[in-house]
């Protein structure tokens, strides 16, 4: 659990954004130094008032179960 907290900390999330050139869903990660091609996406991310997520587990129950089983096996 502590390792997960470490990996999801705002500092590590910002480091990930900077090094990998992609945004994460961790709050504050869009405040990182982003490459020029991500500036528009980071601005839109910061301005978003809602959160969107896919509910594939409801749409595809068999795939959802396989995903949950795989994650549990980790």
C-alpha positions in Angstrom: 0.0 0.0 0.0 2.8 2.4 0.8 4.4 1.8 -2.6 1.1 2.6 -4.3 0.9 5.8 -2.3 4.4 6.7 -3.3 3.7 6.0 -7.0 0.5 8.1 -6.9 1.9 11.0 -4.9 1.6 14.4 -6.6 5.4 14.6 -7.0 5.7 11.2 -8.7 2.7 12.0 -10.9 4.3 15.2 -12.1 7.6 13.4 -12.7 5.7 10.8 -14.8 4.0 13.4 -16.9 7.3 15.2 -17.5 9.3 12.0 -18.3 6.7 10.1 -20.3 4.9 12.9 -22.0 1.4 11.9 -21.0 -1.2 13.0 -18.5 -2.4 10.9 -15.6 -5.6 10.9 -13.6 -3.8 12.0 -10.4 -5.0 15.4 -9.2 -2.3 18.0 -9.7 -0.4 16.1 -12.3 -1.5 18.5 -15.0 0.5 21.2 -13.1 3.7 19.5 -14.2 6.0 20.8 -16.8 4.4 19.4 -19.9 5.8 19.1 -23.4 4.4 21.6 -26.0 2.2 19.0 -27.6 0.4 18.4 -24.3 -0.2 22.0 -23.4 -3.7 22.1 -24.9 -4.7 18.8 -23.3 -3.4 19.9 -19.9 -5.3 23.2 -20.1 -8.6 21.3 -21.0 -7.9 18.8 -18.2 -7.5 21.6 -15.7 -10.7 23.4 -16.9 -12.8 20.2 -16.8 -15.8 20.4 -14.4 -16.7 16.8 -14.7 -15.0 13.4 -14.8 -15.6 10.9 -17.5 -15.1 7.2 -17.1 -16.0 4.1 -19.0 -18.1 1.5 -17.4 -16.9 -1.5 -19.4 -17.6 -3.8 -16.5 -21.3 -3.1 -16.8 -21.2 -3.2 -20.6 -19.0 -6.4 -20.9 -19.4 -8.4 -17.7 -17.3 -11.3 -18.8 -14.4 -9.0 -19.7 -14.9 -7.2 -16.4 -14.6 -10.4 -14.5 -11.4 -11.4 -16.4 -10.0 -8.0 -15.7 -10.8 -8.1 -12.0 -9.4 -11.7 -11.7 -6.1 -10.6 -13.5 -5.8 -7.6 -11.1 -6.4 -9.8 -8.1 -3.7 -12.2 -9.3 -1.2 -9.4 -9.3 
